[in-house]
Amino acid sequence: MHPLTIDLQSLEQALLNQDDAEQYLDLETGTLRRLAPGAPAPGAEEKYAVQPDRYLAIAPLALDDLLAMRAAFLFSLPDPHTHTLLSHALSGRRALRTFDYELEKLPQLQRTWQAYQAQQIRELALEWLQANGLEAAD
């Protein structure tokens, strides 16, 4: 394992990213680079000292993974009415947006969801680092 000082919160946000931007982890500095769609990969335009293994692409979580995280959250809810409401939100069109919209109506539950999501995405970020032979430095 290669220890790397990295902003875990930025990595978490990159994993949650749902726009078309591409994100890369600089394996030398630990910084994350965000590129506009269609922009060349970092380092691709370097004239000298090209380091093809310096940047590691960060693939955001797939829609199915994001939906699965929300579905898993539902099983922690003690209120069957809330479970049903959010379950219906996940089964319709624009499931992520509808789920978030329904949560806005329930501020206490929204905070519970945010804490749950933060814990889950932190675990996924650490797993991503480990899968790529990296570990976050203390």
N, C-alpha and C positions, 0 to 999 in steps of 0.2 A: 504494500500500500504506500502510495505517495502522499504524504501530508501536504495540504495546500490551504493557505489562509484564504478564505472565501466568505463572501457575504451570503450566508445561508438564506436570509430573507429575500435577497434578489434572485437566488436560485429557485426558491419556492414560487415567487411571482412568475418566473420564466416558465415553470412547469404548469402554472395555471393560465398562462397566456393563451388567448383564443383569437388573436388577430393574425394577420398574415406576415408579421415581422419574423425574421429569423434571429435566433439568439445563439451565442457561442460563449464557451468558457475558455478564457486564456489560461492555458496550463502553466505558464511561466509566472504570471502575476496574480492569478486568481480572480481577475475581474471578468465581468460579464459584458459582452458587446451585443448590442441590439442593432440589427440591420434592416433597412427598408426592404420590402419585397423586390426581388430582382437584382439587388445589389450584389456585387461579387463577394465571395466568402473572405473573411479577414485573412490578410497575408497573400491573397491571390495576385495582387498587383505589385508585390514587392519585386524589385528588379534584381536585387542581390540577397543572398542569405535567406532564401525561401525556406520556411519551416512548415512543411505540410502537416506535421503532427502537433503543432503548437495549439491549435484551436479545436475544441470539441463541441460539436453541434448539440444543442439542447432541444430535444423534441418535446413539445408540450403534451400534457396528458390528452388522450383521446376523449371525445365526447362520451363514449361508453364508460370510460373510467370516472369521469366527472359525475355522470348519472349514478354509477354504482356507489360512489362515495356518499351521495345524497340519500340513496336508497338504504345504505347501511345505517345512516344517521336516523332514519325513521324508526328503526328497530329499538333505538334507545329512548323513544318517546313514551312516557307513561299514559298520555291522554289519547284514547282511541280516535276521538274526533279530529284532533290535530294530525294524527297519523294518516287518517283517511283523506283529509284535505290536501296534505302535501303529497300523498301518494297519487292522487288524481292530477296534481300539478305536474308530476314527473311523467305521467303517461300521455300527456297531451302534446300539442304543437309547442315549439319553443320552450321545452321543458325547463331548461336552466333559468330562463328569464321568468317564467311563470312561478317556479319554485321560489325565486328571490322575491318576487312581487308578493306572494302570499306570506312570506316571512316578514316583510315590512309591516304587515298588519299585526304582527305578534313580536314586539320589540324584545321581550325577555327570551323568547325562543330564538330570535335572530342572534342574540348574543351567545346563546348556547351553541347554535350552529357554527358561528364564527370561531368559537373556541375549539369545537370538534374539528372543523376544517383545518385550522391552524396546526393542530396536533397531527392530523392525518398527513397533511402536506409536508410537515417537517420530517415525518418518518419516510415518506416517499423520496424526499430530497436526499436524505442520508442513504437510502437504498440505492438511489441513482449514482451517488458518489462511489459507493462501494462496488456497484456493478461495473463502474468504469475504472476501478483500481485506484480510487482516490479516497481520502478521508479528510474531513474538515479539521484543520489545526485548531488547537485551543486558543 
